[in-house]
Amino acid sequence: MEAMKKAQHYIPRMYLKRFVDDMGRLWVLERGNKPRASGAKDEAHRHDFYTFDDAGTRNETAEQVLSVVESRVSPILKGLAHPQFRMTAEQVASLYLFVALMFVRVPAWREFLDKYAPAL
């Protein structure tokens, strides 16, 4: 399983790309450091963050589900930049799901669950 590791973004690349400058740089500010230029593909990911071992087989179901949600919401996010854009009820639901997942797909949420879920 080690050889197949891949970067899985906890902040979607398609979302990060909306914050790059005209030269394609994503400016990153980390506490205690000066701002640095980077790229969307190089930030907000961890290797195999959503992958788990399912009886000796890589299971990437969570990553696949997140990819479907991101694919649905990407055109919606683009549309929001246009004043004439009107969302359908289905698009609103997709956007709500995307926002909800943004809260629970980050390392801080996993750390919270690791700390408090065993007590339940």
Buried (B, 14 or more C-beta within 10 A) or exposed (E): EEEEEEEBBBBBBBBBBEEBEEEEBBEBEEEEEEEEEBBBEEBBBEEBBBBEEEEEEEEBEBBEEBBEBBEBBBEBBEEEEEEEEEEEEEBEEBBEEBEEBBEEBBEEEBEEEEEEEEEE
